[in-house]
Amino acid sequence: SILMADDDADDRFLVQAACEDNNIPHHILFFEDGEQLLNHLSTTSGDNAPSFILLDLNMPKRDGREVLKVLKSDKQLRSIPIIIFSTSKAPDDVNSSYFLGANSYVVKPSSYEHLKDVIQKISDFWLNTAMIPS
């Protein structure tokens, strides 16, 4: 599966549509905030770990930075690839995300066509090209 934590309902809808339009065969689960994502992952066994997580930075309850810090400090969850998927281009956000252990940082595209392309590239890389721990 693929997990996405983002408080913007429109962004969740567009990513779902892009996955469907690109025929990405993985099930995608959506969470409205970092706390929901962490609660879900706390019940996930190693066999059911997601292929990767798309993580927004600015969310209520627990933001992406907090979630990233928790995930990368957990022995069972730290190997899950985390792609920061944010509207922010701020160098401080990019730098702090990598410092906290993000595997990639992608700025959300402004058009649906570009979003489809970005989602396809992310999926191709993390699902078909990169070797990730099982």
C-alpha positions in Angstrom: 0.0 0.0 0.0 0.9 3.7 -0.2 0.0 6.1 2.6 -0.6 9.8 2.3 -1.0 12.2 5.1 -2.4 15.6 4.0 -5.0 17.8 5.6 -6.2 19.2 2.2 -9.1 17.2 0.9 -8.6 18.5 -2.7 -4.9 17.3 -2.6 -6.0 13.9 -1.4 -8.7 13.7 -4.1 -6.2 14.8 -6.9 -3.6 12.3 -5.8 -6.2 9.5 -5.8 -7.3 10.5 -9.3 -3.7 10.7 -10.5 -3.0 7.2 -9.1 -6.1 5.9 -10.9 -5.3 7.7 -14.1 -1.8 6.2 -14.0 -3.1 2.7 -13.2 -0.9 2.4 -10.2 -1.7 -1.0 -8.8 -1.2 -0.2 -5.1 -4.0 0.6 -2.7 -3.6 4.2 -1.3 -4.8 5.1 2.2 -5.3 8.7 3.2 -5.0 10.4 6.5 -6.1 14.0 7.4 -3.3 14.6 9.9 -0.1 13.1 11.3 -1.8 11.7 14.3 -4.1 9.5 12.2 -1.1 8.3 10.2 0.9 7.4 13.4 -2.1 5.7 14.9 -2.5 3.6 11.8 1.2 2.7 11.7 1.2 1.7 15.3 -1.1 -1.2 14.4 0.9 -2.2 11.3 3.1 -5.2 11.3 6.3 -5.5 9.3 4.5 -7.6 6.7 1.9 -4.9 6.1 4.3 -1.9 6.0 3.5 0.5 3.2 5.7 0.8 0.1 6.2 4.5 0.8 4.5 7.5 2.5 3.6 10.8 1.0 3.8 13.3 3.9 2.6 16.9 3.9 4.5 19.2 6.3 1.8 21.5 7.5 -1.0 19.6 9.1 -3.1 19.9 12.3 -2.4 17.9 15.4 1.0 16.5 14.4 2.7 18.1 11.5 4.9 16.3 9.0 8.1 17.2 10.8 6.9 15.6 14.0 5.7 12.5 12.1 9.0 12.3 10.3 10.9 12.5 13.5 8.8 9.7 15.1 9.0 7.4 12.1 12.7 7.7 11.6 13.4 7.1 15.3 11.3 3.9 15.4 13.3 0.7 14.7 10.4 -1.0 12.9 9.2 2.0 10.8 12.4 3.8 9.9 13.0 1.9 6.7 9.7 3.0 5.2 10.5 5.6 2.5 9.1 9.0 3.3 8.5 11.5 0.5 7.8 14.9 1.8 5.0 16.2 -0.5 4.5 19.9 0.3 3.7 23.3 -1.3 6.7 24.8 0.5 9.8 25.6 -1.5 11.5 27.1 1.6 15.1 26.0 2.0 14.6 25.6 5.8 11.7 23.2 5.1 13.8 21.2 2.6 16.9 21.1 4.8 15.1 20.2 8.0 13.2 17.4 6.2 16.3 15.8 5.0 18.0 16.3 8.3 15.1 14.5 10.0 15.5 11.6 7.6 13.2 12.2 4.6 14.1 10.1 1.6 12.9 12.7 -0.9 11.3 16.1 -1.0 8.8 17.0 -3.8 7.0 20.3 -4.2 3.4 19.7 -5.1 2.7 20.6 -8.7 0.3 23.4 -9.6 -1.5 21.6 -12.5 -3.2 18.2 -12.6 -1.2 17.1 -15.7 2.1 17.8 -13.9 0.7 16.1 -10.8 -0.1 13.0 -12.8 3.5 13.0 -14.1 5.0 13.5 -10.7 2.9 10.7 -9.1 3.9 8.4 -11.9 7.6 9.1 -11.5 7.4 8.8 -7.7 5.6 5.5 -8.1 7.9 4.2 -10.8 10.9 4.9 -8.7 9.7 3.7 -5.3 7.7 0.7 -6.5 9.7 -0.5 -9.5 13.3 0.9 -9.4 14.4 1.4 -5.8 15.2 -1.6 -3.6 13.6 -1.2 -0.3 13.8 -3.4 2.8 11.1 -6.1 3.1 
